[in-house]
Amino acid sequence: MEDLNGSSSFFEVIEDGVNRARELIQALIESAQQAAEGFKARAAKFWETIWQIDKAKALFASLLGTDHHETLTKILYLLGRHAVFRVPLFRYGPQLSEFRHRFR
């Protein structure tokens, strides 16, 4: 419907704008659906990993015959002792200069 000047009518312009807005909203909905599916897959993988870690802790604790918190505490204690004894406090050299000031 063109008026006498050859331009589109007001209602055609509005209808065209509404159609473009509808297409844009549909594209946004499709994009959000794809993002939600990806998030759902990542969340499922995350919770599966957490569940496997929990199973591994329980299995490890049952093999040692202790609670898994106690086992974790023992492991952290041993790692801490290993780290403390690895610090070379009595050697000399440019790479150890920050350790020497502790005993002077």
Number of C-alpha atoms within 10 A of each C-alpha: 10 10 9 7 6 8 11 12 12 12 10 13 12 11 12 12 12 12 12 12 12 12 12 12 12 12 12 12 12 12 11 12 12 12 12 12 11 12 12 12 11 12 12 12 12 12 11 12 12 12 12 12 12 13 12 13 17 16 13 16 17 13 9 11 10 12 14 18 12 11 17 14 12 12 12 12 12 12 11 12 11 11 10 10 9 9 11 11 15 9 11 11 7 6 8 14 12 9 14 14 9 8 7 4
